[in-house]
């Protein structure tokens, strides 16, 4: 059992954790969530003893083995396989001692312990973990220094999983993984026998792996049973209860205040008025649930261009003309396309993205692009390379030469950088804020096509939802590389599989692809004849167009549901008087707010009906 009792941690004069308490039962799989900057990593560092709390305590069994990934990636001439094997320090020490031990009794004890910890299957277990995280046999034998930082962090994750601690602590473990490795990790964690605490903003991982949500907000932590969807439902119910209680209390306050005002001056009712005044003074206000700061993503709509935007005709590309990475590329991108690229890291997704962005040339075949085409290309490197000593206003001013200060500030405002936030040093911004700033910079000239390479790594769950909404509202084409299935499902209506040195339209859905990766629901016999797909193909242009139309209907209906739900929440907040109301709701009477609520509720019901109908039609088509 892990017990957190009255924990207070202050950093730089700011209170990060404020008398936080929680109890985690043995064997629990806990998702630690909260907005960026809420203190999730701080809490995890306090658990492992890296941070000393100012007050309170963290108690756990003395023999509990903790596992946590250090921020520095492993390096050197050792191979990934050797590094992972060395992570089980007990096994390594026992094996080394057994090689030189001459005491028969001690040797027998060593062998008994080696058998007990399953030491002789270690090679197979290490290889299985590395394969699951994307290392083939050749990569397992390469020196660590030959890998990029992202792949080295995969080795660190593999080492941690192999060591099998009693308490496994993971901080955003999927940030350096592709979709395939993320799916494997989920499967591994589902069957993990120990206790898990994982910081993650991956909605699917939180739904598929964890059985408890530990929510961190305002320095406090609260436990919720179930995965992320269950947490959201419980939070919504709690918010509704609090809003109702506040409304009832406000009505009672108004009634008491009115009585006091009318009866204080009269001798016959002065005592009653005085009694009610005391009651009013003692009444503790119902505290509203803390509202998260408003997130903002607003992509400027581009000017219309005739389709296609880009056409690839038997094109090849790579980093040298003699050894192209991708060949025989036949691809057409239209202004209304929403494309998600599938395939393991290293297969060429980023290479294809750079070709489409104009950063690489076609070494063979043809590539035709509209003459007026403007492209916004986002990568993680842009987030990491933002100058620390500049402000968003300075960066955007330099990126928009000749534009008026009002136009510069308008572009920043679309991404939440208004007022003082526009003049804050970049070094003081959170990872999510820097990602929003990078997106603001790459979309400053209203591009006709957005190419987003892992845009969610620095974003929390709420920010990801805001980004999904903005992409669905955006009028241009979207090319998405992401391991976040939730984002792919809600934004993409076309899938392109990058595999085997080329890229082709994938005939199934993202669920079909997940089934293939996990080896589920595979057809017997000629399972491999449809490329990497295990889904039933729908041949012919007519069928592809029908599937695309159905997927678009599902996406549009789901977007309508999201908008209606958001509008309903804003009206409910205005009715309850919690927080600052939306601009168009401020000053409206209760009757008018009630009328609008009825209208939006009807719109929500209609949108949900369309969503269900479109989803069923798509299921029938695919099956």
C-alpha positions as a printed Julia matrix, in Angstrom:
623×3 Matrix{Float64}:
   0.0     0.0     0.0
   1.19    3.51   -0.88
  -0.11    6.21    1.48
   0.25    9.92    0.76
  -0.65   11.92    3.85
  -0.92   15.72    4.05
   1.79   16.24    1.42
   2.94   19.8     0.81
   5.69   20.66   -1.67
   6.81   24.2    -2.47
   9.11   25.05   -5.36
  10.49   28.51   -5.99
   8.13   30.02   -3.45
   5.06   28.49   -5.13
   2.98   25.78   -3.48
   2.72   22.87   -5.92
   1.12   20.3    -3.6
  -1.03   21.56   -0.74
  -1.77   19.01    2.01
  -2.54   16.34   -0.6
  -3.62   12.9     0.61
  -4.47    9.6    -1.07
  -4.13    5.86   -0.53
  -3.18    3.51   -3.41
  -3.97   -0.15   -2.88
  -1.48   -2.92   -3.86
  -1.93   -4.08   -7.45
  -3.8    -0.93   -8.49
  -3.24    0.58  -11.92
  -3.48    4.31  -11.34
  -3.61    7.08  -13.95
  -2.16   10.33  -12.55
  -3.75   13.18  -14.48
  -4.03   16.95  -14.31
  -3.41   20.02  -16.42
   0.13   20.88  -17.51
   1.93   22.43  -14.54
  -0.46   20.95  -11.96
   2.38   19.07  -10.25
   2.14   15.5   -11.56
   5.88   15.04  -12.06
   6.51   16.77   -8.73
   4.32   14.22   -6.96
   6.08   11.36   -8.71
   9.49   12.72   -7.74
   8.32   13.0    -4.15
   7.25    9.33   -4.23
  10.68    8.16   -5.37
  12.43   10.41   -2.83
  13.97   12.79   -5.34
  12.09   15.7    -3.73
  11.79   16.22    0.03
   8.28   17.4     0.99
   7.89   20.53    3.11
   5.14   18.85    5.09
   3.41   15.47    5.23
   4.67   12.0     4.42
   4.7     9.19    1.86
   4.61    5.72    3.38
   5.11    2.36    1.69
   6.42   -1.11    2.66
  10.17   -1.09    3.34
  10.92   -3.82    0.82
   8.84   -2.34   -1.99
  10.99   -1.97   -5.12
  10.34    1.23   -7.05
  10.97    1.65  -10.76
  11.23    5.04  -12.45
  12.87    6.25  -15.66
  15.62    8.81  -15.17
  15.46   11.88  -17.41
  18.87   11.11  -18.91
  18.79    8.49  -21.66
  21.27    5.57  -21.55
  24.35    5.91  -23.75
  27.64    4.2   -24.55
  28.84    1.2   -26.53
  26.55   -1.33  -24.81
  23.71   -2.69  -26.93
  20.0    -2.3   -26.09
  19.87   -6.03  -25.31
  22.82   -5.8   -22.9
  21.4    -2.67  -21.29
  18.02   -4.26  -20.66
  19.55   -7.43  -19.17
  21.71   -5.32  -16.85
  18.59   -3.56  -15.51
  17.78   -6.58  -13.34
  20.61   -5.83  -10.92
  19.87   -8.79   -8.65
  20.07  -11.26  -11.53
  23.28   -9.66  -12.84
  24.91   -9.8    -9.39
  23.87  -13.42   -8.78
  25.07  -14.53  -12.21
  28.43  -12.81  -11.68
  28.85  -14.38   -8.23
  27.88  -17.84   -9.47
  30.69  -17.75  -12.06
  33.39  -17.43   -9.38
  31.79  -19.03   -6.31
  33.56  -22.16   -4.99
  31.45  -22.75   -1.86
  29.01  -25.58   -2.72
  26.41  -24.43   -0.18
  26.53  -20.85   -1.38
  26.46  -21.97   -5.0
  23.34  -24.04   -4.33
  21.67  -21.04   -2.72
  22.63  -18.89   -5.72
  21.11  -21.34   -8.19
  17.94  -21.65   -6.08
  17.52  -17.87   -6.12
  18.25  -17.64   -9.85
  15.54  -20.21  -10.52
  13.13  -18.37   -8.19
  13.53  -15.07  -10.09
  13.21  -16.79  -13.47
  16.74  -15.76  -14.37
  17.22  -18.33  -17.13
  14.38  -16.97  -19.26
  15.77  -13.44  -18.99
  17.19  -13.38  -22.53
  13.82  -14.28  -24.05
  11.95  -11.78  -21.85
  14.36   -8.96  -22.69
  14.13   -9.67  -26.41
  10.32   -9.83  -26.26
  10.13   -6.41  -24.57
  12.55   -4.85  -27.04
  10.66   -6.28  -30.02
   7.42   -4.92  -28.59
   8.98   -1.46  -28.4
  10.16   -1.6   -32.01
  13.7    -3.05  -31.85
  14.24   -5.82  -34.38
  17.04   -8.36  -33.92
  19.63   -6.24  -35.73
  18.78   -3.1   -33.72
  19.08   -5.01  -30.44
  22.75   -5.69  -31.25
  23.69   -2.1   -32.23
  25.54    0.22  -29.8
  23.36    2.71  -27.91
  25.32    5.66  -29.28
  24.07    4.82  -32.78
  20.46    5.63  -31.77
  18.61    8.93  -31.53
  17.42   10.3   -28.21
  13.91    8.98  -28.75
  15.11    5.43  -29.35
  17.43    5.63  -26.32
  14.43    6.53  -24.18
  12.73    3.41  -25.52
  15.71    1.41  -24.22
  15.26    3.11  -20.84
  11.58    2.13  -20.85
  12.42   -1.46  -21.85
  14.96   -1.66  -19.01
  12.39   -0.45  -16.5
   9.75   -2.92  -17.66
  12.26   -5.78  -17.59
  13.3    -5.01  -14.01
   9.65   -5.61  -12.94
   9.53   -3.38   -9.82
   6.75   -3.74   -7.26
   5.73   -0.12   -7.92
   6.11    0.92  -11.55
   6.17    4.7   -12.04
   5.78    5.94  -15.62
   5.86    9.59  -16.73
   4.34    9.97  -20.21
   5.72    6.6   -21.41
   4.2     6.86  -24.89
   5.79   10.2   -25.82
   8.64    8.5   -27.72
   6.53    5.65  -29.11
   4.65    5.14  -32.34
   1.12    3.74  -32.42
   2.31    0.15  -32.76
   4.62    0.34  -29.74
   1.94    2.17  -27.74
  -0.5    -0.68  -28.38
   2.1    -3.22  -27.25
   2.83   -1.19  -24.1
  -0.86   -1.1   -23.22
  -1.09   -4.87  -23.56
   2.01   -5.31  -21.38
   0.71   -3.0   -18.67
  -2.71   -4.64  -18.61
  -1.11   -7.9   -17.45
   1.54   -6.32  -15.19
   1.33   -7.96  -11.74
   2.6    -5.02   -9.65
   1.23   -1.58   -8.81
   1.37    1.04  -11.56
   1.2     4.83  -11.36
   1.31    6.35  -14.84
   1.24   10.0   -15.85
  -0.44   10.1   -19.23
  -2.59   12.3   -21.42
  -3.49    9.4   -23.71
  -7.23    8.91  -23.32
  -7.11    5.39  -24.77
  -4.26    4.27  -22.52
  -6.09    5.64  -19.49
  -9.26    3.8   -20.49
  -7.6     0.51  -21.43
  -5.01    0.13  -18.66
  -5.89    1.93  -15.43
  -8.58    1.08  -12.9
  -8.22    4.27  -10.84
  -7.75    7.93  -11.74
  -5.73   10.15   -9.39
  -6.68   13.7   -10.35
  -4.37   16.54   -9.34
  -5.81   20.06   -9.31
  -5.12   23.13   -7.22
  -2.51   21.25   -5.19
  -5.05   18.62   -4.08
  -5.48   15.05   -5.27
  -8.69   13.05   -5.54
  -9.26    9.4    -6.43
 -11.89    8.27   -8.92
 -12.76    4.66   -9.69
 -12.45    3.52  -13.31
 -10.68    4.85  -16.39
 -10.69    8.29  -17.95
 -14.22    8.18  -19.38
 -15.57    7.15  -15.97
 -13.61   10.02  -14.4
 -15.13   12.52  -16.82
 -18.64   11.27  -16.06
 -18.06   11.49  -12.3
 -16.57   14.96  -12.63
 -19.53   16.13  -14.72
 -21.98   14.75  -12.15
 -20.06   16.4    -9.33
 -19.96   19.71  -11.19
 -23.71   19.55  -11.76
 -24.32   18.81   -8.07
 -22.09   21.7    -7.0
 -23.76   24.06   -9.49
 -27.17   23.06   -8.18
 -26.05   23.52   -4.57
 -24.62   26.96   -5.36
 -27.8    27.98   -7.15
 -29.91   26.85   -4.19
 -27.64   28.63   -1.73
 -27.64   31.81   -3.8
 -31.43   31.77   -3.8
 -31.46   31.3    -0.03
 -28.93   34.12    0.42
 -31.04   36.43   -1.69
 -34.14   35.53    0.33
 -32.41   36.12    3.67
 -30.82   39.38    2.52
 -34.2    40.6     1.25
 -35.83   39.76    4.59
 -33.12   41.57    6.54
 -33.39   44.65    4.33
 -37.2    44.83    4.71
 -37.5    44.06    8.41
 -34.45   45.46   10.22
 -36.03   48.86   10.8
 -39.28   47.57   12.31
 -39.26   46.9    16.05
 -41.63   43.95   15.75
 -39.35   42.06   13.36
 -35.93   43.44   14.31
 -34.92   40.33   16.29
 -35.92   37.99   13.47
 -34.03   40.16   10.99
 -30.98   40.17   13.25
 -31.16   36.37   13.55
 -31.31   36.0     9.76
 -28.42   38.44    9.35
 -26.29   36.25   11.6
 -27.37   33.18    9.63
 -26.4    34.95    6.4
 -22.98   35.91    7.8
 -22.24   32.38    8.95
 -23.35   30.72    5.72
 -20.26   29.1     4.11
 -20.3    29.56    0.35
 -20.34   26.42   -1.79
 -16.98   26.45   -3.56
 -17.23   26.07   -7.31
 -15.04   23.46   -8.97
 -11.95   25.25  -10.18
 -12.24   26.07  -13.86
  -9.19   25.37  -15.99
  -7.84   28.31  -17.96
  -9.42   28.56  -21.38
  -7.42   26.77  -24.04
  -7.36   28.24  -27.46
  -6.47   26.85  -30.88
  -7.77   28.78  -33.86
  -6.4    27.99  -37.31
  -7.01   30.79  -39.81
  -8.99   29.6   -42.82
  -7.04   29.67  -46.1
  -8.11   31.06  -49.45
  -9.76   28.49  -51.67
  -7.62   26.53  -54.13
  -8.77   24.16  -56.81
  -8.05   20.48  -56.16
  -5.68   18.75  -56.12
  -3.26   20.52  -53.83
  -0.5    17.94  -54.39
  -0.14   14.96  -56.71
   2.61   12.34  -56.47
   3.13   10.17  -59.54
   5.5     7.22  -59.0
   7.65    9.54  -56.91
  10.68    8.5   -54.87
  12.38   10.46  -52.12
  14.96   10.18  -49.35
  18.1    11.82  -48.09
  20.24   10.74  -51.01
  19.18   10.24  -54.62
  21.05    6.92  -54.78
  19.23    5.38  -51.8
  15.64    6.62  -51.61
  13.66    5.66  -48.53
  10.28    5.7   -50.29
   9.5     4.68  -53.89
   6.51    4.41  -56.21
   4.48    6.99  -54.34
   1.09    7.62  -55.92
  -0.87   10.07  -53.81
  -3.38   12.84  -54.38
  -4.24   15.4   -51.7
  -7.34   17.56  -52.01
  -8.29   20.68  -50.0
 -10.82   18.78  -47.83
  -8.62   15.77  -47.05
  -8.02   14.67  -43.47
  -5.23   12.1   -43.71
  -3.55   10.17  -40.89
  -0.3     8.37  -41.66
   0.11    4.91  -40.15
   3.23    2.76  -39.79
   6.05    2.14  -37.36
   8.65    4.81  -36.66
  11.5     4.42  -39.12
   9.26    3.36  -42.01
   9.29    6.83  -43.57
   6.29    8.8   -42.26
   8.39   11.88  -41.49
  10.24   11.48  -44.8
   6.91   11.58  -46.67
   5.79   14.56  -44.59
   8.97   16.45  -45.5
   8.45   15.65  -49.18
   4.91   17.06  -49.02
   6.18   20.11  -47.11
   8.78   20.82  -49.79
  11.77   20.12  -47.54
  12.75   17.1   -49.65
  12.67   16.76  -53.42
  11.36   13.87  -55.5
  14.42   12.04  -56.84
  12.3    10.0   -59.25
   8.83   10.32  -60.75
   6.77   13.45  -60.46
   5.41   15.75  -57.78
   2.97   18.48  -58.75
   1.77   21.15  -56.33
  -0.53   24.11  -56.75
   1.46   27.27  -57.45
  -0.21   29.23  -54.65
  -0.08   26.4   -52.11
   0.98   27.41  -48.59
   1.86   24.71  -46.08
   2.16   24.83  -42.3
   4.53   22.1   -41.08
   4.71   21.39  -37.33
   7.32   19.16  -35.67
   8.48   18.62  -32.1
  11.83   20.2   -32.96
  10.12   23.56  -33.43
   8.79   23.37  -29.87
  12.18   22.48  -28.44
  14.05   25.13  -30.45
  11.96   28.2   -29.55
  14.35   30.9   -28.27
  14.11   31.0   -24.49
  14.9    34.72  -24.23
  12.17   35.93  -26.61
   8.46   36.56  -26.07
   5.6    35.24  -28.22
   4.99   38.82  -29.38
   8.6    39.26  -30.47
   8.69   35.91  -32.28
   5.42   36.52  -34.1
   6.43   40.08  -35.04
   9.62   38.73  -36.65
   7.65   35.97  -38.4
   5.08   38.42  -39.83
   7.19   41.26  -41.3
   5.13   44.14  -42.64
   2.01   43.16  -40.69
   0.37   45.59  -38.3
   0.7    45.06  -34.52
  -3.05   44.35  -34.47
  -2.65   41.53  -37.0
   0.27   40.06  -35.04
  -1.68   40.13  -31.79
  -4.75   38.67  -33.52
  -2.76   35.63  -34.63
  -1.37   35.17  -31.1
  -4.86   35.58  -29.66
  -6.14   32.66  -31.72
  -3.82   30.45  -29.7
  -4.46   31.93  -26.26
  -1.63   34.47  -26.13
  -3.46   37.67  -25.37
  -2.56   40.48  -23.0
   0.4    39.81  -20.69
   0.82   36.21  -21.91
   1.98   37.53  -25.29
   4.86   39.33  -23.55
   6.02   36.51  -21.26
   9.46   35.02  -21.79
   9.29   31.76  -23.73
  11.4    30.15  -21.01
   8.51   30.62  -18.56
   5.93   28.9   -20.78
   4.8    25.33  -20.14
   5.37   22.6   -22.71
   1.76   22.89  -23.85
   2.03   26.66  -24.23
   5.21   26.33  -26.28
   3.43   23.8   -28.54
   0.58   26.28  -29.03
   3.09   29.02  -29.83
   4.81   26.82  -32.41
   1.43   26.07  -34.01
   0.64   29.8   -34.05
   3.93   30.48  -35.85
   3.52   27.8   -38.54
  -0.07   28.9   -39.33
   0.57   32.65  -39.39
  -0.02   32.96  -43.17
  -3.25   30.88  -43.26
  -1.8    27.75  -44.93
  -3.91   25.61  -47.24
  -2.53   22.43  -45.69
  -1.36   21.56  -42.19
   1.2    18.81  -41.68
   1.36   17.89  -38.0
   4.06   15.46  -36.83
   3.17   14.29  -33.29
   1.46   17.53  -32.22
   0.14   16.19  -28.88
   3.33   15.24  -27.0
   3.28   18.38  -24.83
  -0.5    18.7   -24.54
  -2.72   17.52  -21.69
  -6.08   15.85  -22.3
  -8.08   19.1   -22.37
  -5.62   20.73  -24.76
  -5.81   17.72  -27.07
  -9.59   17.98  -27.16
  -9.28   21.69  -28.03
  -6.83   20.83  -30.83
  -9.2    18.17  -32.21
 -12.02   20.74  -32.27
  -9.8    23.3   -34.02
  -8.72   20.78  -36.67
 -12.33   19.81  -37.35
 -13.21   23.5   -37.76
 -10.21   24.21  -40.01
 -11.1    24.64  -43.7
  -7.83   23.33  -45.18
  -6.28   19.88  -45.62
  -4.7    18.06  -42.68
  -1.86   15.5   -42.73
  -1.5    13.96  -39.28
   1.24   11.76  -37.8
   0.18   10.77  -34.29
   0.18    7.84  -31.89
  -2.93    9.31  -30.22
  -5.74    7.06  -31.5
  -8.4     9.34  -30.09
  -7.14   12.23  -32.2
  -6.82   10.05  -35.31
 -10.35    8.71  -34.89
 -11.89   12.16  -34.49
  -9.99   14.04  -37.19
  -8.96   11.66  -39.98
 -11.31   10.35  -42.67
  -8.52    8.81  -44.74
  -5.65    6.57  -43.66
  -2.32    6.13  -45.47
  -0.04    3.25  -44.47
   3.7     3.93  -44.85
   5.32    0.51  -44.97
   7.62   -1.56  -47.16
   9.3     1.45  -48.75
   6.12    3.03  -50.08
   2.82    4.6   -48.96
  -0.67    3.45  -49.9
  -4.22    4.22  -48.91
  -5.29    1.89  -46.12
  -8.7     0.32  -46.92
  -9.95   -0.2   -43.36
 -10.57    1.92  -40.28
  -8.18    2.77  -37.46
  -9.85    0.0   -35.43
  -9.09   -2.48  -38.23
  -5.46   -1.4   -38.15
  -5.29   -1.76  -34.37
  -6.77   -5.26  -34.68
  -4.08   -6.12  -37.24
  -1.25   -4.81  -35.04
  -2.57   -6.76  -32.06
  -3.25   -9.87  -34.13
  -6.99   -9.8   -33.49
  -9.82  -10.76  -35.88
  -7.42  -11.79  -38.62
  -8.77  -13.65  -41.66
  -7.51  -17.17  -42.2
  -5.44  -18.22  -45.17
  -4.29  -15.32  -47.35
  -4.02  -12.88  -44.48
  -1.1   -10.98  -45.95
  -2.36  -10.37  -49.45
  -3.78   -6.97  -48.67
  -0.49   -5.49  -47.58
  -0.25   -4.8   -43.88
  -4.0    -4.69  -43.53
  -5.94   -7.43  -41.82
  -9.2    -5.67  -42.64
 -11.53   -6.64  -45.45
 -10.69   -4.48  -48.44
 -13.36   -2.47  -50.19
 -12.1    -2.4   -53.73
 -12.76    0.19  -56.37
 -12.92    3.96  -56.41
 -16.68    3.96  -55.85
 -16.39    1.95  -52.64
 -13.51    4.07  -51.39
 -15.56    7.2   -51.98
 -18.51    5.65  -50.15
 -16.32    4.76  -47.17
 -14.82    8.24  -47.15
 -18.29    9.8   -47.19
 -19.42    7.58  -44.3
 -16.3     8.37  -42.27
 -16.83   12.08  -42.92
 -20.46   11.82  -41.78
 -19.32   10.18  -38.54
 -16.66   12.87  -38.0
 -19.07   15.74  -38.72
 -21.75   14.3   -36.45
 -19.24   13.75  -33.65
 -17.99   17.31  -34.08
 -21.58   18.58  -33.85
 -22.07   16.58  -30.65
 -18.91   18.1   -29.17
 -19.98   21.64  -30.07
 -23.47   21.13  -28.63
 -22.06   19.65  -25.42
 -19.65   22.57  -25.03
 -22.47   25.08  -25.64
 -24.7    23.28  -23.15
 -21.92   23.4   -20.53
 -21.47   27.15  -21.11
 -25.2    27.78  -20.67
 -25.33   25.62  -17.53
 -22.39   27.57  -16.11
 -24.19   30.85  -16.85
 -27.37   29.54  -15.21
 -25.41   28.48  -12.12
 -23.47   31.73  -12.0
 -20.13   29.89  -11.89
 -17.2    31.66  -13.48
 -17.29   34.33  -16.17
 -20.03   33.59  -18.73
 -19.37   33.44  -22.45
 -19.53   36.85  -24.1
 -22.81   36.17  -25.93
 -24.44   34.84  -22.74
 -23.5    37.69  -20.42
 -26.48   39.75  -19.34
 -29.14   37.34  -20.62
 -32.12   36.7   -18.4
 -32.69   33.31  -16.75
 -35.7    32.8   -19.01
 -33.68   33.44  -22.16
 -30.88   31.17  -20.94
 -33.46   28.46  -20.26
 -34.91   28.85  -23.76
 -31.45   28.59  -25.35
 -30.7    25.54  -23.23
 -33.79   23.75  -24.53
 -32.81   24.53  -28.12
 -29.22   23.31  -27.66
 -30.43   20.15  -25.87
 -32.61   19.39  -28.91
 -29.64   20.02  -31.22
 -27.51   17.69  -29.1
 -30.1    14.91  -29.26
 -30.34   15.28  -33.05
 -26.55   15.28  -33.45
 -26.22   12.17  -31.27
 -28.86   10.43  -33.39
 -26.94   11.32  -36.59
 -23.7    10.13  -34.98
 -25.17    6.75  -34.03
 -26.8     6.33  -37.44
 -23.61    7.23  -39.32
 -21.52    4.95  -37.1
 -23.86    2.02  -37.68
 -23.78    2.62  -41.43
 -19.97    2.66  -41.39
 -19.86   -0.54  -39.34
 -22.15   -2.26  -41.85
 -19.96   -1.08  -44.73
 -16.72   -2.3   -43.13
 -18.1    -5.62  -41.98
